[in-house]
């Protein structure tokens, strides 16, 4: 999939807009390459368009960005009555790329910036779906209505409405589980699963990041946002779970269990264990050993 990013303060230059309704007998989108960008938003029916070798189905609640300089075409006739909104526009300072990993990193950066006062970047996927399509239908209706006016501020107001549409689509992508969001969740799940299986032997957060090819700070932020806990917290929790198992299944000392669980300092292990369970390791063993023995 292609992705588009551009500065948030670089307002899109509005060209023209409208609502396409398929005529009686249907129609096929022309095979062409434009010098403008086009945003399409599905309204009624399904419309199939291929861009850069990938076919997409434009349907209600979905959007498709046609990229300037890229060839696109319809792949099949659309049925009568099919409808979608469209708007042509120019951009300045934009960049197009096709790396899902880069899109994932950019989306996460934007989410972080939004909590610190607002992001200065827009990120749009080639294709996506929104959870509140009515909002965008109203915006497109407003855009088309304003484009038919003859007042002195027509172009400027159309540009502002178009920017609201693009900002909204970008926000929906980075916040509402777009491909990047799903990729972050899957990556975080892999990291947590790796920690559970290897916690005792992990020496540092940087080691985990290197294993997965991430920057440590980025990885920590991604895991915290996705799971609610940091990488280090996951390591500690996995080690404590291993310590619980050893306390109930062996007669090893607390110091030996601390070392086998991945803790180099037995006193630190005991403090952390108590913080997590409200019991010392010895109290945990004496409290739960009989229950464990009876169950086994």
N, C-alpha and C positions, 0 to 999 in steps of 0.2 A: 504494500500500500504506500502511496505517496503522502507526504505531510507538508504543510505550509506553515511557516512561522514568519512573523513580521512585527516591528515595534508597535506597541499599543497606541503611541502618540502619533503614529503615521496614519492619518485618516484615509480610508479607502475613498478613491475618486469614483463617484457614481457615474454610470453611463446611461443605462436604460434598463427598464424592468417590465414585467408583465405576467400574465397567467395564461399558460398554454392549455387549451382544451382540444383534445383530438377530434378531428372532423369525422363525419360519417364515412365509413370505409377505412378508417384508421390512418396511420402515418408512421414513417420511419425517420428517426433523427438523422440529419445529414452527416456524412463523413467529412470532417473539416478540422482545421487547426486555426485557432483564433489568437489574436494579439491581446485579448482581454481575459480576465478571470470571469467565471460564471458560477454563481451559487444556485443550485436547483433544490427545491423543497417539495416533496411529494404531497399530493392532496387527495387524488382519487385514482384508484387502479394501480397497476404496476407497469413501469416503463424501464426497459433494459437498455443500458448504455455501456459501451466498452471504452476504457481509457487506458492507454499505456499497456495494453495486453490483458487487462483485468476487467471482467464484466460485473456490473452492479445492477441491482434491481431497485429502482427508485419507487418507493411505495409510501403510503401515508405515514408521516412521522419520521421519515428518513430524509437525509440531505446528501447531495453530491457536489463536490467542488470540481469544476472543469478548469484545468490549469492552462494558463497562457503558454502557447508554444507547444502544447502536447496535442496529439491527434486523438479525436474521440469520434464515436459513431454509434448509431442505434444498431442493435443486433437482431431485432425482430419488429414487425409492425405492432403498433400499440392499438388496443381496441377503441372503438368510438366511446366518447365520454370520459376517457382518461384525462386527468388534469394535474398540473404541477405549476409552482411559481418559479420564476427565474429572474436573475438580475446580473447584468454585466457590469464589471468594475475594473479599475486599474489599482495597482499597489506600488508603493515605493519602499525600497529596503527589504523586500521579501527574500526568503530563501526556501527552496523546495528540496526535500530529501526523502529517502526511502528506507531509512533505518528504524525498525521498531524499537530497538534499544535506545536510540537517541530520542525518539518521541517519548519513551517512558521516562527518561531522565528529565527532559524538558517539562513534561507534564508535572512531575514531582516538584521540580524547581518552582513552577508557577504556583502550585498549591502552597508551597512554603512562603513564597513572596506575598500571596494573597492574605495570609495570616499576619503579615508584618506591614500592612498598609496598602497592598495592591501590587499586582504584577505589571511590568512594563512590556510584556510580550503577549502575543496572541499565537496560539497553536491550533491548527485545524487539520483534521484528517481528511483524506480524499473522500471518505464515505463514513456516515455515522447515523445514529438514531437518537432522538430526543424523547424524554419522558413526558414533556408538556407541549405537544405539538400545537395546541390552540394558541399559545402565546406567540408562536412564530407565524401562524396563519394571520393573526391580527396585525403583526408587524409588516408582513408582506402586503396585506390589504392597505395599510396606512401608507406604505412606500408607493404602491401603484397609484393610490388616490392622490398623493402629493405630487407625483410626477406629472399628473395631468393638469396641475394648476399653472397659472401664468404669473404668479407673484414674483417679486424680485429675489426672494430667498429660496426659490424652488430647489436649485441644485445643492445649496448648502444643507437644507433640511433633509433632502433625500440622502445626502452623504451621512448625516447623523443617524438616520433610521437604519441605513445599511450597516453602519458601524455597530449599532445596537444588535442587529441580527448576527453579525460576525462575532461580536463579543459573547453573545448568548450561546452560540454554537460551540465556541471554544470552551466556555465555562462548563457546558453540558458534557463535553468530551472529557475534560480533565477531572470533573467531579462525579459524574454519574455512571462510571463503570464502562468507559470506552475501552478500546483495545489496550491502551497504555495502562489504564487502571486494572484491567484483568491481568495484564502481564506483571504488574507490581504485586498483586495478590498471589499469583502463582510463584513468583520469585521468592517472596517472603515465606511462603509455605515450604518451599524447598530448603531455605536457609534454616528455618525452625526445625524441620525434620532432620537435617544434617546435624544440628546441635544436639538434638535428643540422642542420636546414635553415637556421637563422638565427644560429648561434653567433657569427659574425664581427661581426654588427651589434648583438648584445645588449649593453647597457651595464651592467646590474645584475640581480641576482636579483629585486629588487622590480619591475623592468620585466616579467619573465616572469610573476610573480604577478599583476600588474595585467592582463596580456593574458588570463589565464584567470579573473580575478575572485577570486583567492585571497588570503588573508593570507599574506605572505611566510614567516613562521615556520611556519604550518600546512603550506604547500606544501612547504617544505624537509623537514619531518618526514615527510610522506606519501611523498615521493619517496625519501627515504633508507630508510624502512622497507620500501618496496615493491621497490626496485631495489638496495639496499645501498650507494648512493652519493648524495651530496648534489647539489642543483641546480648549485652552483658546480663541483663535480667533473665533472658531465656537460658543463658549458660548456667547461671546460678540455680535457676529452678530445676534444670535437668540434672545438675549435680546433686542437689538436695534430694530429688526423687531416687537417684542411685544410692545415696547414703541411707535413705529410709529402707530400701530393699536390703542393703547389707546389714543394717542394724537388726532387722527381724529375721534374717536368714543365716547369720554367722555369729561367732563369738569373738570377732575381731575387736580390738580396742577402738576407742573414738579416734585416736591419732591415726591408726592404720586405715580406718574407714575414710577419714578426711583425705588421706593421700590417694587412696584408690578411687575416690570420687572426683579427684582433680584439684583439691585444695592443698596448697603448700604450707599453709599456716593453720594448725588445728584450732587455735583460739579464735581466729577469724571465722573458721568453719562453724564453731559452736555458736558464735554470736549471730551469724547469718541464719543458722538452723533455727535458733530460738525466735528470731525476728519473723521467719516464715511460718513457724508452727506453734509459737507460744510455749514451746517445750525445749528443754535441753536435749541433746542426743540421748543421754542416759535416761531421762524421764520418758522420752518417746519409746525407747526400747522396753522399759519396765511396764509402761502403760499398755502397749499394743502387742507385746510378744505373745502373751497367752491367747489373745484373740487370733493372731496369725497362726499359732501352733494348732489351735482347735480347728481352724478352717482347713489346714493342710493335713 
